[in-house]
Amino acid sequence: MRALITTPDLADLTTAEQVTETDLDRLYTRERILRLNFVATLDGAATGPDGRSGTINSTADHRGFAAMRRAADVILIGAGTVRAEQYGPSRTPVVVVSHRPELPPSIRDSDRVVLATSHASGAQESPTTWICGQESVDLGAVVERARQTFGPHVLSEGGPHLAGELIAADLVDELALSWTPRLVGGTRVDHPRILEGSDVEVELSCRHLLEECGTLLGLWRIER
């Protein structure tokens, strides 16, 4: 893996230099942040032919994904993505956002997993079920509670609707996006983009761009 673009605060990592696992940890470590992480094909699809992001991953993307997981205090994810990707146990605590009163089956018996839902779902408040909002889930409340419970570094792994809502609510600090050298075609219904939902207009600045075997790993800061 080589660095194509780095920011001035990473001046000791020159472009074209080989990026080590230690470098990756340094590139993705932040103290208090909410970071979105996505992978996409070159034609903009966030999922592969089977409707899962896992089928468009690459070895390089997985290296970045692993570094971001190591840096995170808590993972924030939508229930639909948990179901589609068949999420299982994780070393990092997981908060699942859902309009339903229960966790998806694949993660239901996992340790350190919290359901974040609304009062309208009919769920009851407990240490592993957070009621955040009345008719809909209050994402700002979810993020703050996740930070108070687990730590300040929040990593959101989607899906596109949750990501769109987080961006629209101005809760996101950084976007990590990998492009893998694949094309899938199809329609947006079959293969959504990384954001779905409300129209937004957000400017970003590049922190770094890495390359390995045709996969590009980018990291952008939200400009406010």
Secondary structure as a PSIPRED ss2 file (coil, helix, strand):
# PSIPRED VFORMAT (PSIPRED V4.0)

   1 M C   1.000  0.000  0.000
   2 R E   0.000  0.000  1.000
   3 A E   0.000  0.000  1.000
   4 L E   0.000  0.000  1.000
   5 I E   0.000  0.000  1.000
   6 T E   0.000  0.000  1.000
   7 T C   1.000  0.000  0.000
   8 P H   0.000  1.000  0.000
   9 D H   0.000  1.000  0.000
  10 L H   0.000  1.000  0.000
  11 A C   1.000  0.000  0.000
  12 D C   1.000  0.000  0.000
  13 L C   1.000  0.000  0.000
  14 T C   1.000  0.000  0.000
  15 T C   1.000  0.000  0.000
  16 A C   1.000  0.000  0.000
  17 E C   1.000  0.000  0.000
  18 Q E   0.000  0.000  1.000
  19 V C   1.000  0.000  0.000
  20 T C   1.000  0.000  0.000
  21 E H   0.000  1.000  0.000
  22 T H   0.000  1.000  0.000
  23 D H   0.000  1.000  0.000
  24 L H   0.000  1.000  0.000
  25 D H   0.000  1.000  0.000
  26 R H   0.000  1.000  0.000
  27 L H   0.000  1.000  0.000
  28 Y H   0.000  1.000  0.000
  29 T C   1.000  0.000  0.000
  30 R C   1.000  0.000  0.000
  31 E C   1.000  0.000  0.000
  32 R C   1.000  0.000  0.000
  33 I E   0.000  0.000  1.000
  34 L E   0.000  0.000  1.000
  35 R E   0.000  0.000  1.000
  36 L E   0.000  0.000  1.000
  37 N E   0.000  0.000  1.000
  38 F E   0.000  0.000  1.000
  39 V E   0.000  0.000  1.000
  40 A E   0.000  0.000  1.000
  41 T E   0.000  0.000  1.000
  42 L C   1.000  0.000  0.000
  43 D C   1.000  0.000  0.000
  44 G C   1.000  0.000  0.000
  45 A C   1.000  0.000  0.000
  46 A C   1.000  0.000  0.000
  47 T C   1.000  0.000  0.000
  48 G C   1.000  0.000  0.000
  49 P C   1.000  0.000  0.000
  50 D C   1.000  0.000  0.000
  51 G C   1.000  0.000  0.000
  52 R C   1.000  0.000  0.000
  53 S H   0.000  1.000  0.000
  54 G H   0.000  1.000  0.000
  55 T H   0.000  1.000  0.000
  56 I H   0.000  1.000  0.000
  57 N C   1.000  0.000  0.000
  58 S C   1.000  0.000  0.000
  59 T H   0.000  1.000  0.000
  60 A H   0.000  1.000  0.000
  61 D H   0.000  1.000  0.000
  62 H H   0.000  1.000  0.000
  63 R H   0.000  1.000  0.000
  64 G H   0.000  1.000  0.000
  65 F H   0.000  1.000  0.000
  66 A H   0.000  1.000  0.000
  67 A H   0.000  1.000  0.000
  68 M H   0.000  1.000  0.000
  69 R H   0.000  1.000  0.000
  70 R H   0.000  1.000  0.000
  71 A H   0.000  1.000  0.000
  72 A C   1.000  0.000  0.000
  73 D C   1.000  0.000  0.000
  74 V E   0.000  0.000  1.000
  75 I E   0.000  0.000  1.000
  76 L E   0.000  0.000  1.000
  77 I E   0.000  0.000  1.000
  78 G E   0.000  0.000  1.000
  79 A H   0.000  1.000  0.000
  80 G H   0.000  1.000  0.000
  81 T H   0.000  1.000  0.000
  82 V H   0.000  1.000  0.000
  83 R H   0.000  1.000  0.000
  84 A H   0.000  1.000  0.000
  85 E H   0.000  1.000  0.000
  86 Q C   1.000  0.000  0.000
  87 Y C   1.000  0.000  0.000
  88 G C   1.000  0.000  0.000
  89 P C   1.000  0.000  0.000
  90 S C   1.000  0.000  0.000
  91 R C   1.000  0.000  0.000
  92 T C   1.000  0.000  0.000
  93 P C   1.000  0.000  0.000
  94 V E   0.000  0.000  1.000
  95 V E   0.000  0.000  1.000
  96 V E   0.000  0.000  1.000
  97 V E   0.000  0.000  1.000
  98 S C   1.000  0.000  0.000
  99 H C   1.000  0.000  0.000
 100 R C   1.000  0.000  0.000
 101 P C   1.000  0.000  0.000
 102 E C   1.000  0.000  0.000
 103 L C   1.000  0.000  0.000
 104 P C   1.000  0.000  0.000
 105 P H   0.000  1.000  0.000
 106 S H   0.000  1.000  0.000
 107 I H   0.000  1.000  0.000
 108 R C   1.000  0.000  0.000
 109 D C   1.000  0.000  0.000
 110 S C   1.000  0.000  0.000
 111 D C   1.000  0.000  0.000
 112 R C   1.000  0.000  0.000
 113 V E   0.000  0.000  1.000
 114 V E   0.000  0.000  1.000
 115 L E   0.000  0.000  1.000
 116 A E   0.000  0.000  1.000
 117 T E   0.000  0.000  1.000
 118 S C   1.000  0.000  0.000
 119 H H   0.000  1.000  0.000
 120 A H   0.000  1.000  0.000
 121 S H   0.000  1.000  0.000
 122 G C   1.000  0.000  0.000
 123 A C   1.000  0.000  0.000
 124 Q C   1.000  0.000  0.000
 125 E C   1.000  0.000  0.000
 126 S E   0.000  0.000  1.000
 127 P C   1.000  0.000  0.000
 128 T C   1.000  0.000  0.000
 129 T E   0.000  0.000  1.000
 130 W E   0.000  0.000  1.000
 131 I E   0.000  0.000  1.000
 132 C C   1.000  0.000  0.000
 133 G C   1.000  0.000  0.000
 134 Q C   1.000  0.000  0.000
 135 E C   1.000  0.000  0.000
 136 S C   1.000  0.000  0.000
 137 V C   1.000  0.000  0.000
 138 D C   1.000  0.000  0.000
 139 L H   0.000  1.000  0.000
 140 G H   0.000  1.000  0.000
 141 A H   0.000  1.000  0.000
 142 V H   0.000  1.000  0.000
 143 V H   0.000  1.000  0.000
 144 E H   0.000  1.000  0.000
 145 R H   0.000  1.000  0.000
 146 A H   0.000  1.000  0.000
 147 R H   0.000  1.000  0.000
 148 Q H   0.000  1.000  0.000
 149 T H   0.000  1.000  0.000
 150 F H   0.000  1.000  0.000
 151 G C   1.000  0.000  0.000
 152 P C   1.000  0.000  0.000
 153 H E   0.000  0.000  1.000
 154 V E   0.000  0.000  1.000
 155 L E   0.000  0.000  1.000
 156 S E   0.000  0.000  1.000
 157 E C   1.000  0.000  0.000
 158 G C   1.000  0.000  0.000
 159 G C   1.000  0.000  0.000
 160 P H   0.000  1.000  0.000
 161 H H   0.000  1.000  0.000
 162 L H   0.000  1.000  0.000
 163 A H   0.000  1.000  0.000
 164 G H   0.000  1.000  0.000
 165 E H   0.000  1.000  0.000
 166 L H   0.000  1.000  0.000
 167 I H   0.000  1.000  0.000
 168 A H   0.000  1.000  0.000
 169 A C   1.000  0.000  0.000
 170 D C   1.000  0.000  0.000
 171 L C   1.000  0.000  0.000
 172 V C   1.000  0.000  0.000
 173 D C   1.000  0.000  0.000
 174 E E   0.000  0.000  1.000
 175 L E   0.000  0.000  1.000
 176 A E   0.000  0.000  1.000
 177 L E   0.000  0.000  1.000
 178 S E   0.000  0.000  1.000
 179 W E   0.000  0.000  1.000
 180 T E   0.000  0.000  1.000
 181 P C   1.000  0.000  0.000
 182 R C   1.000  0.000  0.000
 183 L C   1.000  0.000  0.000
 184 V C   1.000  0.000  0.000
 185 G C   1.000  0.000  0.000
 186 G C   1.000  0.000  0.000
 187 T C   1.000  0.000  0.000
 188 R C   1.000  0.000  0.000
 189 V C   1.000  0.000  0.000
 190 D C   1.000  0.000  0.000
 191 H C   1.000  0.000  0.000
 192 P C   1.000  0.000  0.000
 193 R C   1.000  0.000  0.000
 194 I C   1.000  0.000  0.000
 195 L C   1.000  0.000  0.000
 196 E C   1.000  0.000  0.000
 197 G C   1.000  0.000  0.000
 198 S C   1.000  0.000  0.000
 199 D C   1.000  0.000  0.000
 200 V C   1.000  0.000  0.000
 201 E C   1.000  0.000  0.000
 202 V C   1.000  0.000  0.000
 203 E C   1.000  0.000  0.000
 204 L E   0.000  0.000  1.000
 205 S E   0.000  0.000  1.000
 206 C E   0.000  0.000  1.000
 207 R E   0.000  0.000  1.000
 208 H E   0.000  0.000  1.000
 209 L E   0.000  0.000  1.000
 210 L E   0.000  0.000  1.000
 211 E E   0.000  0.000  1.000
 212 E E   0.000  0.000  1.000
 213 C C   1.000  0.000  0.000
 214 G C   1.000  0.000  0.000
 215 T E   0.000  0.000  1.000
 216 L E   0.000  0.000  1.000
 217 L E   0.000  0.000  1.000
 218 G E   0.000  0.000  1.000
 219 L E   0.000  0.000  1.000
 220 W E   0.000  0.000  1.000
 221 R E   0.000  0.000  1.000
 222 I E   0.000  0.000  1.000
 223 E C   1.000  0.000  0.000
 224 R C   1.000  0.000  0.000
